[in-house]
Amino acid sequence: MLTIRRVDPDDTEAMTVYAELSIESEMFENPHSTPFTLEEQREELRNKVSSVIVEGYLGVAADVPVATGTVELFMADNTEKAWVFANTRPERRRQGFGSTMLDFLVERARAEQRTTLITAAEYPFEADESHPYRQFLIGRGFTFSQQEVHRVLELPADNDTLDRLEAEAAAHHRDYTFADYEGLPPESMREDYCILLNHIMVDAPSGTVDFEEGRTTPDVLVQREKMSQAAGRTTYITVALDRAGVPVAHNVLQVPATDADKIFNQDTLVRRDHRGHRLGFATKIRNLRRVFALHPDRTAVHTWNAETNSAMVAINDAIGFRAVTVGGEYVRTF
């Protein structure tokens, strides 16, 4: 029998067990996995960002922690949706604990009137639908939505390649200027910056799930940045500005103090009406080079793209990212 209880992020013992079990499960047979560290998971569960509520759960059987679960509830937009994630200690799999936890998370989300539930699993490229992770989700009523590919750029990057790509792109964006920020853009820019950010919900490939445009506000931006800082992450943003000084493209990188060697590419986005000027190349390469110089100790950049996002896949391939694993997103509706 599995006893499930919510994790208090300020309960040191429970939080440590929850984080360690989640990390162990996600890293099992996947050396490329990049789970949140203890510090990052703790800050996420403190719910200091008003646009989302994240609940963490620990499953215990015979006094032994065997499973974890997470529910992420959208609170500002797409409020009929939720993300749910279940993890089981590797040596305790196939004993019903993962199914019990996932069923619990589904019912928790439904209690909040969520009718579209999304989850994900990472597996090797050669895995077909017989893979146990895929079978597990299908068996719990989820259907395949889309694939995301995890890509890694080993550092140091090839400067000759970056020079060439930067030069080739420059001729296409002479009407734009660029600016770099650590943390957030200045307050005077944040309203316009939110307009750019909110496009990602409808512009990014989302498989069989339809998203409405985001409703991120400047206040939410500040809340997110405070959470990132508390979790030990430093955020670097490069934006492309049109002639009026409005941000129309950006790249966002994060460097976690609690996860050595890694840099994370969180987002590269170009507004639809400004595409075709190689602003994706320009903002990404500019930001990468800045972060490489600031953090010469880092050895790899990690990024994720939907398999169908041909524009970003082309950018990453050209820069030198290599695909390491694939992740399937699955959805269940009511």
ROZA-332207 format. One record per residue (C-alpha): x, y, z; residue in three letters. Coordinates in Angstrom, 3 decimals. Layout:
- X / Y / Z / ala $
...
***
This chain:
- 0.000 / 0.000 / 0.000 / met $
- 1.260 / 3.462 / -0.903 / leu $
- 0.757 / 6.377 / 1.494 / thr $
- 0.983 / 9.724 / -0.292 / ile $
- 1.572 / 13.047 / 1.427 / arg $
- 2.348 / 16.537 / 0.189 / arg $
- 5.931 / 17.740 / 0.677 / val $
- 6.577 / 20.915 / 2.660 / asp $
- 9.608 / 22.592 / 1.025 / pro $
- 10.726 / 23.840 / 4.434 / asp $
- 10.702 / 20.326 / 5.911 / asp $
- 14.397 / 19.579 / 5.388 / thr $
- 14.147 / 15.808 / 5.748 / glu $
- 11.085 / 15.329 / 3.539 / ala $
- 12.391 / 17.768 / 0.926 / met $
- 15.752 / 16.024 / 0.757 / thr $
- 14.163 / 12.587 / 0.314 / val $
- 11.749 / 13.926 / -2.321 / tyr $
- 14.550 / 15.578 / -4.323 / ala $
- 16.981 / 12.663 / -4.086 / glu $
- 14.358 / 10.124 / -5.158 / leu $
- 13.235 / 12.301 / -8.078 / ser $
- 16.818 / 12.785 / -9.239 / ile $
- 17.640 / 9.071 / -8.909 / glu $
- 14.578 / 8.122 / -10.934 / ser $
- 15.201 / 10.642 / -13.708 / glu $
- 18.895 / 9.756 / -13.979 / met $
- 18.273 / 6.005 / -14.153 / phe $
- 19.760 / 4.650 / -17.409 / glu $
- 19.949 / 8.224 / -18.748 / asn $
- 23.345 / 9.922 / -18.292 / pro $
- 22.091 / 12.960 / -20.212 / his $
- 19.201 / 13.686 / -17.859 / ser $
- 19.256 / 17.115 / -16.180 / thr $
- 16.826 / 16.970 / -13.238 / pro $
- 16.351 / 19.971 / -10.963 / phe $
- 18.713 / 19.996 / -7.997 / thr $
- 17.482 / 19.962 / -4.399 / leu $
- 17.759 / 23.741 / -4.200 / glu $
- 15.857 / 24.232 / -7.452 / glu $
- 13.079 / 21.830 / -6.465 / gln $
- 12.720 / 23.475 / -3.060 / arg $
- 12.239 / 26.928 / -4.560 / glu $
- 9.761 / 25.600 / -7.119 / glu $
- 7.592 / 24.126 / -4.340 / leu $
- 7.586 / 27.400 / -2.396 / arg $
- 5.195 / 28.843 / -5.019 / asn $
- 6.463 / 32.394 / -5.089 / lys $
- 5.304 / 32.826 / -8.729 / val $
- 1.607 / 33.670 / -8.961 / ser $
- 1.105 / 32.275 / -12.473 / ser $
- 1.625 / 28.635 / -11.422 / val $
- 1.114 / 26.410 / -8.390 / ile $
- 3.464 / 23.446 / -8.022 / val $
- 2.713 / 20.667 / -5.546 / glu $
- 5.178 / 17.913 / -4.693 / gly $
- 4.144 / 14.551 / -3.235 / tyr $
- 6.076 / 11.716 / -1.625 / leu $
- 4.835 / 8.120 / -1.717 / gly $
- 5.865 / 5.777 / 1.119 / val $
- 5.357 / 1.989 / 1.326 / ala $
- 6.184 / 0.123 / 4.561 / ala $
- 8.022 / 3.239 / 5.825 / asp $
- 10.217 / 3.335 / 2.703 / val $
- 9.978 / 6.291 / 0.237 / pro $
- 9.390 / 4.716 / -3.172 / val $
- 7.730 / 7.332 / -5.384 / ala $
- 7.392 / 11.058 / -5.967 / thr $
- 4.841 / 13.100 / -7.853 / gly $
- 4.432 / 16.673 / -9.036 / thr $
- 1.387 / 18.642 / -10.170 / val $
- 1.843 / 21.986 / -11.936 / glu $
- -1.343 / 24.058 / -12.195 / leu $
- -1.555 / 26.995 / -14.608 / phe $
- -3.131 / 29.918 / -12.745 / met $
- -3.006 / 32.876 / -15.176 / ala $
- -3.703 / 31.316 / -18.565 / asp $
- -4.628 / 27.887 / -19.941 / asn $
- -6.303 / 27.233 / -16.603 / thr $
- -7.949 / 24.039 / -17.827 / glu $
- -4.499 / 22.431 / -18.113 / lys $
- -1.971 / 20.886 / -15.742 / ala $
- 1.347 / 19.053 / -15.928 / trp $
- 1.690 / 15.868 / -13.906 / val $
- 4.884 / 13.863 / -13.304 / phe $
- 5.367 / 10.589 / -11.410 / ala $
- 8.713 / 8.993 / -10.532 / asn $
- 9.442 / 5.635 / -8.912 / thr $
- 12.649 / 4.454 / -7.265 / arg $
- 14.265 / 2.228 / -9.939 / pro $
- 14.483 / -0.938 / -7.831 / glu $
- 10.823 / -0.593 / -6.781 / arg $
- 9.312 / -0.331 / -10.249 / arg $
- 6.659 / -2.719 / -11.583 / arg $
- 5.065 / -2.961 / -8.138 / gln $
- 2.187 / -0.555 / -8.794 / gly $
- 3.665 / 2.443 / -6.970 / phe $
- 4.106 / 4.592 / -10.075 / gly $
- 0.561 / 3.837 / -11.245 / ser $
- -0.860 / 4.677 / -7.836 / thr $
- 1.048 / 7.954 / -7.721 / met $
- 0.074 / 8.969 / -11.257 / leu $
- -3.573 / 8.137 / -10.612 / asp $
- -3.420 / 10.275 / -7.475 / phe $
- -1.947 / 13.198 / -9.429 / leu $
- -4.612 / 12.880 / -12.112 / val $
- -7.366 / 13.047 / -9.503 / glu $
- -5.642 / 15.975 / -7.773 / arg $
- -5.602 / 17.915 / -11.050 / ala $
- -9.211 / 16.990 / -11.812 / arg $
- -10.219 / 18.279 / -8.381 / ala $
- -8.933 / 21.664 / -9.603 / glu $
- -11.197 / 21.382 / -12.695 / gln $
- -8.308 / 20.605 / -15.034 / arg $
- -9.494 / 18.777 / -18.134 / thr $
- -6.216 / 18.519 / -20.098 / thr $
- -3.318 / 16.815 / -18.352 / leu $
- 0.167 / 16.688 / -19.878 / ile $
- 3.155 / 14.589 / -18.904 / thr $
- 6.443 / 13.519 / -20.458 / ala $
- 8.995 / 10.719 / -20.527 / ala $
- 12.549 / 10.647 / -21.855 / glu $
- 13.828 / 7.546 / -23.659 / tyr $
- 16.375 / 6.475 / -26.307 / pro $
- 15.857 / 7.374 / -29.960 / phe $
- 15.302 / 3.753 / -30.932 / glu $
- 12.473 / 3.272 / -28.410 / ala $
- 9.145 / 2.430 / -29.995 / asp $
- 5.790 / 2.211 / -28.247 / glu $
- 6.850 / -1.018 / -26.535 / ser $
- 9.316 / 0.900 / -24.344 / his $
- 8.234 / 0.559 / -20.683 / pro $
- 7.997 / 4.315 / -20.094 / tyr $
- 5.702 / 4.720 / -23.082 / arg $
- 3.685 / 1.647 / -22.163 / gln $
- 3.263 / 2.964 / -18.630 / phe $
- 1.729 / 6.243 / -19.804 / leu $
- -0.471 / 4.614 / -22.427 / ile $
- -1.694 / 2.195 / -19.781 / gly $
- -2.753 / 5.113 / -17.568 / arg $
- -4.920 / 6.664 / -20.300 / gly $
- -2.423 / 9.075 / -21.888 / phe $
- -1.926 / 9.396 / -25.646 / thr $
- 1.148 / 10.547 / -27.555 / phe $
- 1.229 / 14.271 / -28.391 / ser $
- 4.699 / 15.159 / -29.707 / gln $
- 8.425 / 14.487 / -29.391 / gln $
- 11.059 / 16.855 / -28.033 / glu $
- 14.725 / 16.248 / -28.710 / val $
- 17.359 / 16.968 / -26.066 / his $
- 20.482 / 18.431 / -27.660 / arg $
- 23.872 / 19.212 / -26.150 / val $
- 26.631 / 21.573 / -27.293 / leu $
- 29.971 / 20.429 / -25.917 / glu $
- 32.250 / 23.293 / -24.891 / leu $
- 34.391 / 24.976 / -25.952 / pro $
- 32.317 / 25.729 / -29.013 / ala $
- 33.853 / 26.053 / -32.457 / asp $
- 34.589 / 29.784 / -32.747 / asn $
- 35.149 / 29.591 / -36.505 / asp $
- 31.630 / 28.190 / -36.919 / thr $
- 30.146 / 30.884 / -34.687 / leu $
- 32.051 / 33.599 / -36.582 / asp $
- 30.760 / 32.319 / -39.913 / arg $
- 27.141 / 32.014 / -38.768 / leu $
- 27.236 / 35.447 / -37.157 / glu $
- 28.624 / 37.031 / -40.316 / ala $
- 26.081 / 35.281 / -42.552 / glu $
- 23.215 / 36.459 / -40.334 / ala $
- 24.397 / 40.069 / -40.001 / ala $
- 23.337 / 41.076 / -43.503 / ala $
- 19.744 / 40.065 / -42.757 / his $
- 19.128 / 42.200 / -39.647 / his $
- 20.656 / 45.611 / -40.321 / arg $
- 17.445 / 47.311 / -39.177 / asp $
- 17.702 / 45.812 / -35.688 / tyr $
- 19.800 / 46.509 / -32.621 / thr $
- 20.669 / 44.169 / -29.761 / phe $
- 20.876 / 44.519 / -26.002 / ala $
- 22.102 / 42.186 / -23.259 / asp $
- 20.776 / 41.896 / -19.724 / tyr $
- 21.515 / 39.870 / -16.623 / glu $
- 18.349 / 38.997 / -14.751 / gly $
- 15.639 / 41.056 / -16.465 / leu $
- 15.368 / 43.816 / -19.072 / pro $
- 14.865 / 47.306 / -17.602 / pro $
- 11.470 / 48.122 / -16.155 / glu $
- 10.678 / 50.484 / -19.045 / ser $
- 10.886 / 47.547 / -21.484 / met $
- 9.015 / 44.887 / -19.529 / arg $
- 5.496 / 45.523 / -20.849 / glu $
- 6.696 / 45.083 / -24.431 / asp $
- 8.913 / 42.176 / -23.398 / tyr $
- 5.875 / 40.376 / -21.938 / cys $
- 4.079 / 40.728 / -25.267 / ile $
- 6.975 / 38.876 / -26.880 / leu $
- 7.039 / 36.190 / -24.172 / leu $
- 3.319 / 35.554 / -24.305 / asn $
- 3.571 / 34.571 / -27.965 / his $
- 5.516 / 31.431 / -27.085 / ile $
- 2.405 / 29.661 / -25.827 / met $
- 0.847 / 29.755 / -29.293 / val $
- 3.973 / 29.862 / -31.471 / asp $
- 5.902 / 26.919 / -30.020 / ala $
- 4.918 / 23.491 / -31.395 / pro $
- 2.567 / 21.803 / -28.912 / ser $
- 1.577 / 18.557 / -30.600 / gly $
- -2.085 / 17.680 / -30.106 / thr $
- -2.569 / 20.264 / -27.325 / val $
- -3.906 / 23.719 / -28.143 / asp $
- -2.648 / 26.538 / -25.923 / phe $
- -4.015 / 30.034 / -25.579 / glu $
- -1.667 / 33.017 / -25.549 / glu $
- 0.177 / 33.546 / -22.280 / gly $
- -0.672 / 36.268 / -19.768 / arg $
- 2.705 / 36.922 / -18.226 / thr $
- 2.943 / 40.372 / -16.640 / thr $
- 5.927 / 42.432 / -15.480 / pro $
- 5.089 / 41.463 / -11.896 / asp $
- 5.258 / 37.778 / -12.813 / val $
- 8.592 / 38.370 / -14.556 / leu $
- 9.989 / 39.778 / -11.320 / val $
- 8.584 / 36.860 / -9.317 / gln $
- 10.187 / 34.341 / -11.682 / arg $
- 13.540 / 36.060 / -11.519 / glu $
- 13.465 / 36.159 / -7.720 / lys $
- 12.714 / 32.429 / -7.692 / met $
- 15.587 / 31.767 / -10.102 / ser $
- 17.983 / 33.746 / -7.948 / gln $
- 16.843 / 31.923 / -4.801 / ala $
- 17.423 / 28.613 / -6.607 / ala $
- 20.957 / 29.665 / -7.542 / gly $
- 20.337 / 30.345 / -11.230 / arg $
- 21.761 / 33.355 / -13.077 / thr $
- 19.704 / 34.452 / -16.088 / thr $
- 21.197 / 36.042 / -19.204 / tyr $
- 18.959 / 37.601 / -21.857 / ile $
- 19.790 / 38.973 / -25.292 / thr $
- 16.993 / 40.822 / -27.089 / val $
- 16.654 / 42.095 / -30.646 / ala $
- 14.970 / 45.512 / -30.898 / leu $
- 13.164 / 46.923 / -33.906 / asp $
- 13.563 / 50.540 / -35.035 / arg $
- 11.106 / 51.681 / -32.350 / ala $
- 13.095 / 49.949 / -29.638 / gly $
- 10.499 / 47.198 / -29.132 / val $
- 11.847 / 43.720 / -28.285 / pro $
- 10.898 / 41.327 / -31.094 / val $
- 13.236 / 38.383 / -30.454 / ala $
- 15.270 / 37.005 / -27.594 / his $
- 17.481 / 34.243 / -26.300 / asn $
- 17.526 / 33.220 / -22.628 / val $
- 20.325 / 31.228 / -20.983 / leu $
- 20.538 / 30.173 / -17.349 / gln $
- 23.659 / 29.140 / -15.421 / val $
- 22.856 / 27.160 / -12.253 / pro $
- 25.210 / 27.505 / -9.303 / ala $
- 23.988 / 24.176 / -7.908 / thr $
- 24.516 / 22.140 / -11.093 / asp $
- 28.172 / 22.273 / -12.107 / ala $
- 29.338 / 22.346 / -15.734 / asp $
- 25.927 / 23.072 / -17.278 / lys $
- 24.347 / 25.979 / -19.129 / ile $
- 20.672 / 25.781 / -20.049 / phe $
- 19.149 / 27.353 / -23.148 / asn $
- 15.692 / 28.196 / -21.813 / gln $
- 14.209 / 29.912 / -24.840 / asp $
- 14.867 / 31.334 / -28.280 / thr $
- 11.888 / 33.161 / -29.751 / leu $
- 11.297 / 35.462 / -32.719 / val $
- 7.991 / 37.246 / -33.138 / arg $
- 6.128 / 35.999 / -36.211 / arg $
- 6.125 / 39.350 / -38.007 / asp $
- 9.909 / 39.656 / -37.628 / his $
- 10.971 / 36.246 / -38.844 / arg $
- 13.224 / 35.810 / -41.845 / gly $
- 15.934 / 38.158 / -40.515 / his $
- 17.993 / 35.469 / -38.741 / arg $
- 17.279 / 37.018 / -35.380 / leu $
- 17.222 / 33.562 / -33.818 / gly $
- 20.812 / 32.971 / -34.938 / phe $
- 21.854 / 36.464 / -33.908 / ala $
- 20.415 / 36.515 / -30.388 / thr $
- 21.486 / 32.958 / -29.604 / lys $
- 25.090 / 33.263 / -30.759 / ile $
- 25.522 / 36.679 / -29.119 / arg $
- 24.165 / 35.413 / -25.797 / asn $
- 26.156 / 32.173 / -25.932 / leu $
- 29.393 / 34.027 / -26.503 / arg $
- 28.701 / 36.368 / -23.606 / arg $
- 27.955 / 33.509 / -21.225 / val $
- 30.964 / 31.487 / -22.416 / phe $
- 33.186 / 34.422 / -21.489 / ala $
- 31.537 / 34.911 / -18.087 / leu $
- 31.535 / 31.198 / -17.215 / his $
- 34.582 / 29.573 / -18.843 / pro $
- 34.315 / 26.618 / -16.431 / asp $
- 31.116 / 25.301 / -18.030 / arg $
- 31.413 / 22.291 / -20.308 / thr $
- 28.024 / 21.901 / -22.031 / ala $
- 24.910 / 23.764 / -23.119 / val $
- 21.594 / 21.874 / -22.985 / his $
- 18.530 / 22.690 / -25.062 / thr $
- 15.238 / 21.054 / -26.017 / trp $
- 13.187 / 21.479 / -29.193 / asn $
- 10.074 / 19.916 / -30.577 / ala $
- 10.990 / 17.558 / -33.394 / glu $
- 8.735 / 19.589 / -35.707 / thr $
- 10.389 / 22.942 / -34.924 / asn $
- 12.508 / 22.890 / -38.066 / ser $
- 13.749 / 26.474 / -37.713 / ala $
- 15.257 / 25.966 / -34.259 / met $
- 16.542 / 22.503 / -35.132 / val $
- 18.419 / 24.033 / -38.076 / ala $
- 19.938 / 26.720 / -35.850 / ile $
- 21.078 / 24.203 / -33.248 / asn $
- 22.491 / 21.818 / -35.847 / asp $
- 24.440 / 24.632 / -37.480 / ala $
- 25.923 / 25.790 / -34.164 / ile $
- 27.039 / 22.264 / -33.335 / gly $
- 24.476 / 20.857 / -30.925 / phe $
- 24.098 / 17.075 / -31.075 / arg $
- 20.967 / 15.122 / -30.250 / ala $
- 21.323 / 12.853 / -27.194 / val $
- 17.836 / 11.661 / -26.228 / thr $
- 14.215 / 12.110 / -27.172 / val $
- 11.301 / 12.896 / -24.898 / gly $
- 7.688 / 12.136 / -25.612 / gly $
- 4.891 / 14.397 / -24.409 / glu $
- 1.632 / 12.652 / -23.611 / tyr $
- -1.820 / 14.048 / -22.938 / val $
- -4.991 / 12.878 / -21.246 / arg $
- -8.282 / 14.743 / -21.559 / thr $
- -11.610 / 14.555 / -19.752 / phe $
***
